[in-house]
Amino acid sequence: MRCVIAHFPFDFVKSEVEQLMAGITPEPALGPCVVIGRRTYPVKQVGAVITRQDRRDFTAGEMTRALTRLGFTCVTAPAPTPPESTELPGFQF
């Protein structure tokens, strides 16, 4: 499938993307992510690997659209929960 990412045309095939991502450890999932096999990768990480472009050159939206069109499941990872407060209840300064 032909996609334009950061103004450059690419021809992607789902099996090639799976093959390129095999053996790559996923970075911590924050924001837009894609499920490839049993792993969840940030879309920017996948984009950097398969296009060999700097992550600043393309948007997460461009990669999400391209990966969805290829048949991958894209999700948004939940934001990390803040640590519990160590304040004592009812204590104020």
DOTOR-788561 format. One record per atom (N, C-alpha, C, O): residue number from 1; x, y, z. Coordinates in Angstrom, 2 decimals. Atoms other than C-alpha are relative to their C-alpha. Example, Ala and Ser with C-alpha at 12.3 -4.5 7.8 and 13.67 -1.06 7.14 Angstrom:
2
ATOM pos       X       Y       Z
ATOM   1    0.89   -1.19    0.00
ATOM   1   12.30   -4.50    7.80
ATOM   1    0.90    1.20    0.00
ATOM   1    1.94    1.18    0.66
ATOM   2   -0.82   -1.19   -0.06
ATOM   2   13.67   -1.06    7.14
ATOM   2   -0.77    1.09    0.73
ATOM   2   -0.26    2.20    0.90
//
This chain:
93
ATOM pos       X       Y       Z
ATOM   1    0.84   -1.16    0.00
ATOM   1    0.00    0.00    0.00
ATOM   1    0.90    1.24    0.00
ATOM   1    1.90    1.29    0.71
ATOM   2   -0.78   -1.23    0.11
ATOM   2    1.31    3.42   -0.90
ATOM   2   -0.48    1.01    1.03
ATOM   2   -1.68    1.27    1.16
ATOM   3    0.28   -1.02   -1.01
ATOM   3    1.51    6.02    1.88
ATOM   3    0.98    1.15   -0.19
ATOM   3    2.12    0.95   -0.62
ATOM   4   -0.89   -1.15    0.00
ATOM   4    2.93    9.51    2.03
ATOM   4    0.21    0.40    1.46
ATOM   4   -0.74    0.72    2.17
ATOM   5   -0.34   -0.35   -1.37
ATOM   5    4.74   10.22    5.28
ATOM   5    1.11    1.05   -0.07
ATOM   5    2.16    0.82   -0.67
ATOM   6   -0.94   -1.12    0.01
ATOM   6    6.54   13.53    5.81
ATOM   6    0.38    0.37   -1.43
ATOM   6    1.55    0.63   -1.73
ATOM   7   -0.14   -0.39    1.40
ATOM   7    6.08   14.31    2.11
ATOM   7    0.81   -0.98   -0.84
ATOM   7    1.21   -0.64   -1.96
ATOM   8   -0.71    1.01    0.76
ATOM   8    7.86   11.11    1.01
ATOM   8   -0.90   -1.21   -0.21
ATOM   8   -1.55   -1.66    0.73
ATOM   9    0.85    1.17    0.25
ATOM   9    6.04    8.19   -0.67
ATOM   9    0.70   -1.29    0.46
ATOM   9    1.90   -1.47    0.26
ATOM  10   -0.48    1.30   -0.43
ATOM  10    6.45    4.72    0.81
ATOM  10   -1.00   -1.06   -0.44
ATOM  10   -2.21   -0.81   -0.48
ATOM  11    0.84    1.16    0.30
ATOM  11    5.12    1.33   -0.27
ATOM  11    0.17   -0.99    1.13
ATOM  11    1.23   -1.61    1.28
ATOM  12   -0.06    0.89   -1.14
ATOM  12    4.31   -0.71    2.80
ATOM  12   -0.87   -1.23   -0.24
ATOM  12   -1.91   -1.15   -0.89
ATOM  13    0.77    1.24   -0.03
ATOM  13    3.11   -4.31    3.12
ATOM  13   -0.01   -0.43    1.46
ATOM  13    1.01   -0.36    2.14
ATOM  14    0.15    0.34   -1.42
ATOM  14    1.80   -5.53    6.47
ATOM  14    1.06   -1.00    0.46
ATOM  14    1.64   -0.83    1.53
ATOM  15   -0.98    1.02   -0.40
ATOM  15    4.10   -8.58    6.54
ATOM  15    1.41    0.57    0.10
ATOM  15    2.20    0.12    0.93
ATOM  16   -1.31   -0.63   -0.07
ATOM  16    7.15   -6.40    5.87
ATOM  16    0.16    0.83    1.28
ATOM  16    1.22    0.83    1.91
ATOM  17   -0.03   -0.78   -1.24
ATOM  17    6.27   -4.10    8.77
ATOM  17    0.18   -0.95    1.19
ATOM  17    0.98   -0.67    2.09
ATOM  18   -0.14    0.98   -1.08
ATOM  18    5.86   -7.14   11.04
ATOM  18    1.42   -0.55    0.06
ATOM  18    1.97   -0.73    1.14
ATOM  19   -1.36    0.54    0.06
ATOM  19    9.22   -8.48    9.88
ATOM  19    1.02    1.03    0.49
ATOM  19    1.96    0.67    1.20
ATOM  20   -0.92   -1.04   -0.45
ATOM  20   10.99   -5.15   10.44
ATOM  20   -0.06    0.22    1.51
ATOM  20    0.95    0.53    2.13
ATOM  21    0.17   -0.25   -1.44
ATOM  21    9.59   -4.85   13.97
ATOM  21    0.32   -1.24    0.84
ATOM  21    0.41   -1.13    2.07
ATOM  22   -0.35    1.21   -0.74
ATOM  22   10.43   -8.45   14.94
ATOM  22    1.37    0.19    0.65
ATOM  22    2.32    0.61    0.00
ATOM  23   -1.26   -0.11   -0.71
ATOM  23   13.14   -8.46   17.57
ATOM  23    0.29    1.38    0.56
ATOM  23    1.31    1.56    1.22
ATOM  24   -0.19   -1.35   -0.55
ATOM  24   12.75   -4.76   18.44
ATOM  24   -0.82    0.11    1.27
ATOM  24   -2.02   -0.16    1.28
ATOM  25    0.66   -0.15   -1.29
ATOM  25   11.92   -4.09   22.06
ATOM  25   -0.85    1.27    0.00
ATOM  25   -0.36    2.34   -0.33
ATOM  26    0.86   -1.19   -0.04
ATOM  26    8.94   -1.75   22.46
ATOM  26    0.45    0.99    1.07
ATOM  26    0.85    0.60    2.17
ATOM  27   -0.26   -1.06   -0.98
ATOM  27    9.57    1.57   24.17
ATOM  27   -1.24    0.12    0.88
ATOM  27   -2.29   -0.43    0.54
ATOM  28    1.20   -0.19   -0.83
ATOM  28    7.23    2.58   27.01
ATOM  28   -1.14    0.61   -0.82
ATOM  28   -0.95    1.59   -1.54
ATOM  29    1.16   -0.41    0.79
ATOM  29    3.77    3.01   25.52
ATOM  29   -0.65    1.23    0.61
ATOM  29   -1.25    1.16    1.68
ATOM  30    0.64   -1.24   -0.40
ATOM  30    2.59    6.60   25.84
ATOM  30   -0.65    0.60   -1.23
ATOM  30    0.00    0.76   -2.27
ATOM  31    0.69   -0.62    1.13
ATOM  31   -0.01    8.15   23.57
ATOM  31   -0.38   -1.02   -1.06
ATOM  31   -0.69   -2.17   -0.73
ATOM  32    0.43    0.89    1.07
ATOM  32   -0.81    6.63   20.15
ATOM  32    0.94   -1.20   -0.14
ATOM  32    2.16   -1.04   -0.23
ATOM  33   -0.77    1.23    0.09
ATOM  33    0.32    3.00   19.89
ATOM  33   -0.62   -0.92   -1.05
ATOM  33   -1.77   -0.74   -1.45
ATOM  34    0.47    0.98    0.96
ATOM  34    0.02    0.12   17.45
ATOM  34    0.34   -1.39    0.53
ATOM  34    1.40   -1.60    1.11
ATOM  35   -0.21    1.39   -0.42
ATOM  35   -0.34   -3.58   18.20
ATOM  35    0.54   -0.77   -1.19
ATOM  35   -0.13   -0.89   -2.22
ATOM  36   -0.63    0.81    1.05
ATOM  36    2.04   -5.68   16.11
ATOM  36    0.36   -1.32    0.65
ATOM  36    1.22   -1.39    1.52
ATOM  37   -0.18    1.30   -0.65
ATOM  37    1.90   -9.35   16.97
ATOM  37   -0.56    0.06    1.40
ATOM  37   -1.72    0.42    1.60
ATOM  38    0.42   -0.06   -1.41
ATOM  38    1.74   -9.58   20.75
ATOM  38    0.53    1.23    0.72
ATOM  38    0.34    1.37    1.92
ATOM  39   -0.63   -1.16   -0.62
ATOM  39    3.55   -6.31   21.36
ATOM  39   -0.70    1.29   -0.39
ATOM  39   -1.30    1.39   -1.46
ATOM  40    0.57   -1.31    0.25
ATOM  40    2.36   -2.73   21.61
ATOM  40    1.15    1.01   -0.08
ATOM  40    1.91    1.18    0.88
ATOM  41   -1.07   -0.96    0.26
ATOM  41    4.69   -0.11   20.13
ATOM  41   -0.58    1.41   -0.14
ATOM  41   -1.70    1.56   -0.63
ATOM  42    0.40   -1.37    0.33
ATOM  42    4.45    3.69   20.08
ATOM  42    0.09    0.17   -1.53
ATOM  42    1.05   -0.31   -2.14
ATOM  43    0.01   -0.13    1.46
ATOM  43    3.57    4.66   16.49
ATOM  43    1.23    0.76   -0.50
ATOM  43    1.70    0.49   -1.60
ATOM  44   -1.20   -0.73    0.42
ATOM  44    6.52    7.07   16.36
ATOM  44    1.21   -0.93   -0.06
ATOM  44    2.07   -0.75   -0.94
ATOM  45   -1.09    0.96    0.04
ATOM  45    8.92    4.21   17.15
ATOM  45   -0.10   -0.84   -1.27
ATOM  45    0.90   -1.05   -1.96
ATOM  46    0.20    0.81    1.21
ATOM  46    7.43    2.09   14.37
ATOM  46    0.32    0.84   -1.24
ATOM  46    0.99    0.37   -2.16
ATOM  47   -0.26   -0.87    1.14
ATOM  47    7.54    5.03   11.98
ATOM  47    1.49    0.23   -0.23
ATOM  47    1.95    0.21   -1.37
ATOM  48   -1.44   -0.21    0.13
ATOM  48   11.21    5.67   12.70
ATOM  48    0.70   -1.24   -0.56
ATOM  48    1.63   -1.13   -1.36
ATOM  49   -0.63    1.23    0.46
ATOM  49   12.08    2.02   12.10
ATOM  49   -0.32   -0.26   -1.47
ATOM  49    0.58   -0.55   -2.26
ATOM  50    0.37    0.41    1.36
ATOM  50   10.12    1.44    8.89
ATOM  50    0.29    1.06   -1.06
ATOM  50    0.46    0.72   -2.23
ATOM  51   -0.30   -1.04    0.99
ATOM  51   10.76    4.82    7.22
ATOM  51    1.45    0.45    0.05
ATOM  51    1.94    1.07   -0.90
ATOM  52   -1.38   -0.44   -0.23
ATOM  52   14.29    5.40    8.59
ATOM  52    0.10    1.53    0.03
ATOM  52    1.13    2.10   -0.32
ATOM  53    0.01   -1.45   -0.15
ATOM  53   13.30    9.01    9.18
ATOM  53    0.08    0.36    1.48
ATOM  53   -0.21   -0.46    2.35
ATOM  54   -0.01   -0.50   -1.36
ATOM  54   13.79   11.09   12.28
ATOM  54   -1.44    0.15    0.47
ATOM  54   -2.31    0.52   -0.32
ATOM  55    1.36   -0.06   -0.54
ATOM  55   10.72   11.03   14.54
ATOM  55   -0.60    1.40   -0.08
ATOM  55   -1.82    1.55   -0.07
ATOM  56    0.50   -1.38    0.10
ATOM  56   10.46   14.81   14.29
ATOM  56   -0.51    0.33   -1.40
ATOM  56   -1.18    1.35   -1.59
ATOM  57    0.38   -0.27    1.39
ATOM  57    9.87   14.56   10.52
ATOM  57   -1.43   -0.39   -0.33
ATOM  57   -1.96    0.05   -1.35
ATOM  58    1.37    0.44    0.28
ATOM  58    6.42   12.93   10.74
ATOM  58   -0.83    0.08    1.28
ATOM  58   -0.29    0.17    2.39
ATOM  59    0.88   -0.08   -1.16
ATOM  59    3.41   13.06   13.01
ATOM  59   -0.51   -1.39    0.38
ATOM  59   -0.47   -2.32   -0.42
ATOM  60    0.61    1.26   -0.45
ATOM  60    1.83   10.31   15.07
ATOM  60   -1.27   -0.26   -0.80
ATOM  60   -1.61   -1.42   -1.06
ATOM  61    1.21    0.16    0.80
ATOM  61   -1.36   10.95   13.09
ATOM  61    0.27   -0.62   -1.36
ATOM  61   -0.48   -1.48   -1.81
ATOM  62   -0.36    0.58    1.30
ATOM  62    0.34   10.18    9.78
ATOM  62    0.27   -1.50    0.13
ATOM  62   -0.20   -2.29   -0.68
ATOM  63   -0.33    1.41   -0.20
ATOM  63    1.70    6.90   11.13
ATOM  63   -1.22   -0.81    0.40
ATOM  63   -1.40   -1.94   -0.04
ATOM  64    1.21    0.71   -0.42
ATOM  64   -1.58    5.96   12.80
ATOM  64   -0.89   -0.29   -1.20
ATOM  64   -1.40   -1.40   -1.34
ATOM  65    0.82    0.21    1.20
ATOM  65   -3.49    6.44    9.53
ATOM  65    0.60   -1.07   -0.90
ATOM  65   -0.12   -1.94   -1.39
ATOM  66   -0.65    0.98    0.87
ATOM  66   -0.93    4.45    7.54
ATOM  66   -0.10   -1.41    0.58
ATOM  66   -0.42   -2.36   -0.14
ATOM  67    0.03    1.32   -0.62
ATOM  67   -0.78    1.58   10.02
ATOM  67   -1.43   -0.56    0.08
ATOM  67   -1.63   -1.77   -0.05
ATOM  68    1.40    0.45    0.00
ATOM  68   -4.59    1.44   10.31
ATOM  68   -0.39   -0.49   -1.38
ATOM  68   -1.06   -1.52   -1.51
ATOM  69    0.31    0.42    1.37
ATOM  69   -4.89    1.26    6.52
ATOM  69    0.66   -1.33   -0.35
ATOM  69    0.15   -2.08   -1.18
ATOM  70   -0.66    1.29    0.23
ATOM  70   -2.43   -1.65    6.58
ATOM  70   -0.69   -1.14    0.74
ATOM  70   -0.41   -2.31    0.46
ATOM  71    0.73    1.04   -0.71
ATOM  71   -4.74   -3.51    8.96
ATOM  71    0.44   -0.21    1.43
ATOM  71   -0.01   -1.15    2.08
ATOM  72   -0.42    0.11   -1.39
ATOM  72   -3.00   -2.97   12.30
ATOM  72   -1.00    0.69    0.91
ATOM  72   -1.72    1.59    0.49
ATOM  73    0.87   -0.61   -1.00
ATOM  73   -4.91   -2.11   15.45
ATOM  73    0.78    1.10    0.71
ATOM  73    1.83    0.85    1.31
ATOM  74   -0.63   -1.14   -0.68
ATOM  74   -4.03    1.33   16.78
ATOM  74   -0.84    0.37    1.21
ATOM  74   -2.07    0.42    1.15
ATOM  75    0.65   -0.35   -1.26
ATOM  75   -4.84    2.31   20.35
ATOM  75    0.71    1.19    0.61
ATOM  75    1.82    1.55    0.20
ATOM  76   -0.65   -1.06   -0.76
ATOM  76   -4.11    5.16   22.72
ATOM  76    0.31   -0.54    1.38
ATOM  76   -0.59   -0.95    2.11
ATOM  77   -0.41    0.50   -1.31
ATOM  77   -2.11    4.13   25.75
ATOM  77   -0.46    0.98    1.07
ATOM  77   -0.39    2.19    0.86
ATOM  78    0.42   -0.90   -1.08
ATOM  78   -3.45    5.51   29.03
ATOM  78    1.19    0.77    0.57
ATOM  78    2.31    0.28    0.59
ATOM  79   -1.04   -0.81   -0.64
ATOM  79   -1.50    8.28   30.69
ATOM  79    0.40   -0.65    1.31
ATOM  79   -0.44   -1.26    1.97
ATOM  80   -0.40    0.60   -1.28
ATOM  80    0.56    7.15   33.66
ATOM  80   -0.71    0.67    1.17
ATOM  80   -0.94    1.88    1.16
ATOM  81    0.71   -0.55   -1.16
ATOM  81   -1.20    7.57   36.97
ATOM  81    1.00    0.69    0.92
ATOM  81    2.11    0.18    1.11
ATOM  82   -0.92   -0.69   -0.91
ATOM  82    0.34   10.09   39.36
ATOM  82    0.16   -0.79    1.30
ATOM  82   -0.76   -1.50    1.70
ATOM  83   -0.19    0.73   -1.26
ATOM  83    1.83    8.70   42.57
ATOM  83   -0.95    0.54    1.06
ATOM  83   -1.38    1.69    1.03
ATOM  84    0.91   -0.40   -1.07
ATOM  84   -0.34    8.78   45.64
ATOM  84    0.63    1.09    0.85
ATOM  84    1.85    1.12    1.04
ATOM  85   -0.46   -1.11   -0.83
ATOM  85   -0.07   11.85   47.83
ATOM  85    0.47   -0.54    1.34
ATOM  85   -0.11   -1.47    1.90
ATOM  86   -0.53    0.41   -1.31
ATOM  86    1.99   11.52   50.99
ATOM  86   -0.47    0.93    1.11
ATOM  86   -0.01    0.83    2.25
ATOM  87    0.52   -0.92   -1.01
ATOM  87    0.08   14.27   52.77
ATOM  87   -0.90   -0.73    0.98
ATOM  87   -1.58   -1.69    0.63
ATOM  88    0.89    0.57   -1.00
ATOM  88   -1.70   13.43   55.98
ATOM  88   -1.37    0.65   -0.15
ATOM  88   -1.47    1.86   -0.36
ATOM  89    1.33   -0.58    0.13
ATOM  89   -5.48   13.87   55.81
ATOM  89   -0.27    1.03    1.08
ATOM  89    0.01    0.80    2.25
ATOM  90    0.37   -1.04   -0.94
ATOM  90   -6.67   17.07   57.43
ATOM  90    1.16    0.86    0.48
ATOM  90    0.95    1.78    1.27
ATOM  91   -1.16   -0.79   -0.43
ATOM  91   -3.15   18.46   57.86
ATOM  91    0.27    1.08   -1.02
ATOM  91    0.44    0.79   -2.21
ATOM  92   -0.25   -1.12    0.90
ATOM  92   -2.60   21.90   56.39
ATOM  92    1.07    0.89    0.62
ATOM  92    1.23    0.93    1.83
ATOM  93   -1.03   -0.95   -0.45
ATOM  93    0.21   24.43   56.61
ATOM  93   -0.60    1.35    0.16
ATOM  93    0.10    2.30    0.53
//
